[in-house]
Amino acid sequence: MNKEMQDICNDVGTLADDARALMAATAHVTGEQVEEARKRLSVALESGKAAFGRVGDKAAVGVEMANQTVRENPYQAIGVAFGLGALLGCLVSSRRGGRNGD
């Protein structure tokens, strides 16, 4: 897992921990609205946890497929990367020229 994905995982984990801590801190608070808010937060946490897991699984599959494709077709991958880089370079240079009044 790359650093950016690890940072996102850590942030989501911290958010979930903070939400659980908030629920624990308000456990003694009574009232219909507080109780309803705690229930919604609990459901949202579980839903978010499941969704995050599904997204992570799909991302891992996508990365593995891309890795396999590049390994099976290295020259085509280099060609595509070169073409995309050239296209991006042309787009960036044309935008710079348009802004500077060239």
C-alpha positions in Angstrom: 0.0 0.0 0.0 1.4 3.4 -0.9 1.9 6.2 1.6 -1.1 8.3 0.4 -3.5 5.3 0.7 -2.0 4.5 4.1 -2.6 8.1 5.2 -6.2 8.0 4.1 -6.7 4.7 6.0 -5.2 6.3 9.1 -7.4 9.3 8.7 -10.5 7.2 8.3 -9.5 5.1 11.3 -8.9 8.3 13.4 -12.3 9.6 12.4 -14.0 6.4 13.4 -12.2 6.4 16.7 -13.2 10.0 17.4 -16.8 9.2 16.6 -16.8 6.2 18.9 -15.2 8.4 21.6 -17.9 10.9 21.1 -20.6 8.3 21.5 -19.0 7.0 24.7 -18.6 10.5 26.1 -22.3 11.2 25.5 -23.5 7.9 26.8 -24.7 9.5 30.0 -26.6 12.3 28.2 -30.3 11.5 27.9 -32.8 12.9 25.6 -34.6 11.7 22.5 -32.6 13.8 20.1 -29.3 12.8 21.5 -30.3 9.1 21.5 -31.4 9.4 17.8 -28.2 11.2 16.9 -26.1 8.5 18.5 -28.1 5.8 16.6 -27.6 7.6 13.3 -23.9 8.0 14.0 -23.5 4.3 14.8 -25.3 3.3 11.6 -23.1 5.8 9.6 -20.0 4.4 11.1 -20.9 0.8 10.2 -22.0 1.9 6.7 -18.8 3.9 6.2 -16.6 1.0 7.4 -18.3 -1.4 4.9 -18.0 1.1 2.0 -14.4 1.8 2.8 -13.7 -1.9 2.8 -15.4 -2.4 -0.6 -13.5 0.6 -2.1 -10.2 -0.7 -0.8 -10.9 -4.2 -2.2 -11.8 -2.7 -5.6 -8.7 -0.5 -5.6 -6.5 -3.5 -4.8 -8.0 -5.5 -7.6 -7.5 -2.6 -10.0 -3.9 -2.1 -9.0 -3.2 -5.8 -9.4 -4.8 -5.8 -12.9 -2.8 -2.8 -14.0 0.4 -4.3 -12.6 -0.3 -7.6 -14.5 -1.1 -5.8 -17.7 2.1 -3.7 -17.6 4.2 -6.8 -16.9 2.6 -8.7 -19.8 2.9 -5.7 -22.2 5.8 -3.6 -21.1 6.5 -2.0 -24.5 2.9 -1.0 -25.0 2.7 0.4 -21.5 5.8 2.5 -22.2 4.3 3.7 -25.5 1.0 4.7 -23.8 2.9 6.4 -21.0 5.0 8.3 -23.5 2.0 9.3 -25.5 0.0 10.5 -22.5 3.1 12.4 -21.3 3.5 14.1 -24.7 -0.2 15.0 -24.8 -0.1 16.4 -21.3 3.0 18.4 -22.1 1.3 19.9 -25.2 -1.8 20.8 -23.2 0.2 22.4 -20.4 2.5 24.4 -22.8 -0.5 25.6 -24.9 -2.2 26.8 -21.7 0.9 28.7 -20.6 1.2 30.3 -24.0 -2.5 31.4 -23.9 -2.2 33.0 -20.4 1.0 34.9 -21.2 -0.4 36.4 -24.3 2.0 34.6 -26.6 
